[in-house]
Amino acid sequence: MRPLEGEVLPPESEAEREARRRLNFLAWLLDSSIPIPGTQLTIGLDALIGLLPFIGDLIGVALSSYILAEANRMGVGRAILTRMAFNVAIEGVVGIVPLFGDAFDAAWKANQKNVRLLNDWAEQPHRTRRASGLFLAGLTAALLAFFGVCAGLTYLLLRLAFAS
């Protein structure tokens, strides 16, 4: 468990360094291990697995969730874990859409985003925690605004429907 702001950070253990190396490799394998000939673009095994309708996307989300589980085991805070889960959720939900979802999955690279968050947390935990908290506050505000707009539109539609 990482200390709170103002406390001295203990040195990273060899096990934590090895876990981060392993997760970096897994993220690369899933998101960027296969170069696309003639371009500088890469895809990973996650994009290929995602070509299998529905089950491929479930397998991809399960593999991505392993990174979250490891981050949780390492003591990453809730705000950062929530941000990581958001990345996986976006990839999983959009990935369900045939073809477009697969292209999005190849571009979004949730696993690399999450490992980058994990590495940032290990190197600068206070700054990463603060940035993730701001991200979650913005996401919450956006969701509240979305639900507010939906409620307003529903009200207007019902008024139009029942106006005689």
Secondary structure, 3 states (H helix, E strand, C coil): CCCCCCCCCCCCCHHHHHHHHHHHHHHHHHHCCEECCCCCCEECHHHHHCCCCCHHHHHHHHHHHHHHHHHHHHCCCHHHHHHHHHHHHHHHHHHCCCCHHHHHHHHHCHHHHHHHHHHHHHHCHHHHHHHHHHHHHHHHHHHHHHHHHHHHHHHHHHHHHHCC
